[in-house]
Amino acid sequence: MLKLVDVQDDAHAIWQRVQDEYGRSSNLEYVRASNDLALLKKDDKMSINDHINRFEQLVYEVNYNKPAATPNLAVSVINLKFLNTLMTDRASSEKWETFINAKGLQLEQMSTQQLYAEVRVNAARMKQTDKPADTSSSEAKALATELQQALQALTTQFSEGVQRHNGNKSKGKDQNQSQSQGQHGKNSGNRRRYNQKHSNRRPRYPYDPDKYCKHHDTRGHSTDECHAANRNRQNRSGNTNSTNSNFKSSYQPNFNKPRNFSVNTMRLIVNSTTAEPESRDPHAWIVDSAANAYITPFREKLHNYREFTNQVRVKGFAGKTKLARGTGSITLTDRSGKQITLKDVVYVPESPDQILSLMKLRREEQADFWFTATETFEISFPNGVLFPGKSVNNILHIWTSSSPALHINAVATHNASKRSCWRICVFARVVRIRA
């Protein structure tokens, strides 16, 4: 379809006409983009970067096609809409709801690009926790399979060497038997007579490398099992009975050692490596938004400790359930020597790390949490306690200082009275030790 327009004389009029014709927002595109943005959810097969690009494209289309009197989407609204696209099921909703509660008012103030960076870090950590960690058992199975294959190849090679030795020895006999069969096989009558003649032969014993025949001077069967040796013994016994008893046999025993077999063998050397667990740092703490308790594997650090009478399970690192043995309080000291005491710290001896629940710090201690850079952050408390932290392998860590040390100086004075009593003066001096 052709559209007729008026011819303009100058450049300003031409550009004004183009703006009036094509620069207006499209209400249809605005409605479509708004609907797609509201229904957008992250697909499990889509990477987090592709999902962010799709979300940015829809936000751009909404702002571009909005009505003239409608303002652009606010940064706080964009942040909340983006987090809503990540909640695809119940499990993901629980994880991201914890993230939203931990951020609090920061979601309304932080930039969208900073939110994208933190979401990438949390998504990568969630993906690592979902993978099975049974690599040691799979490596052990693979090693056992390789060992079985090597032993099977070694056995096969040994058997082939023994069969090759027997084949070379019986090669001459087989050639003589083939020539004899060819002479007797000229006609069917001779062949039948030959088969009838040799059908009464005794079966050969199976080859046994541990047995030795003195008659044949070879291995494979014993002298008692040898048919030729038995026939010779029977002939000698018959000749002895028919002739003089003083007859001496011409048989002389052979004391030579049996021949040694040489077999090419293969040696399999398996080097197994085991990873020793690193020693746990009593001053390191993991700040986790998925945990719901303060956890420590160090029983000696807890004050007012009491054992649980019933089984109590808590969520530790990445939301994994752990069995707690007891509870107590623990005191954390920052670099300046200021302290804060956390209550209801549970004792989990199987835990590889000490864990701080970010939501419990926020709710019970009114702690503030913010990022100072891409890899660093800080946690502050109302009483002035401040812990700087950083990311180690995409996991947030803080380090506490050692507890204040108590040094006691004792001075003894002697009383001049007859009772010889002693008076001890104790002076306590607290020296703060910086980590």
Sequence and secondary structure as in RCSB ss.txt:
>XXXX:A:sequence
MLKLVDVQDDAHAIWQRVQDEYGRSSNLEYVRASNDLALLKKDDKMSINDHINRFEQLVYEVNYNKPAATPNLAV
SVINLKFLNTLMTDRASSEKWETFINAKGLQLEQMSTQQLYAEVRVNAARMKQTDKPADTSSSEAKALATELQQA
LQALTTQFSEGVQRHNGNKSKGKDQNQSQSQGQHGKNSGNRRRYNQKHSNRRPRYPYDPDKYCKHHDTRGHSTDE
CHAANRNRQNRSGNTNSTNSNFKSSYQPNFNKPRNFSVNTMRLIVNSTTAEPESRDPHAWIVDSAANAYITPFRE
KLHNYREFTNQVRVKGFAGKTKLARGTGSITLTDRSGKQITLKDVVYVPESPDQILSLMKLRREEQADFWFTATE
TFEISFPNGVLFPGKSVNNILHIWTSSSPALHINAVATHNASKRSCWRICVFARVVRIRA
>XXXX:A:secstr
        SSHHHHHHHHHHHHSS  HHHHHHHHHHHHH    TTS HHHHHHHHHHHHHHHHHHS TTS    H
HHHHHHHHHHT  SHHHHHHHHHHHHHHTTHHHHS HHHHHHHHHHHHHHHHHHHS   HHHHHHHHHHHHHHHH
HHHHHHHHHHHHHHHHHHHTHHHHHHHHHHHHHHTTSHHHHHHHHHHHTT       EEEEEETTTTEEES TTT
 HHHHHHHHHHHHHHHHS TT                                   TTEEEEESS  SEEES GG
G EEEEEEEEEEEEE GGG EEEEEEEEEEEEE TTS EEEEEEEEE TT SS EEEHHHHHHHS  EEEESSSS
EEEEE TTS EEEEEEETTEEEEE     EEEEEEEEEE SSTT  EEEEEEEEEE    
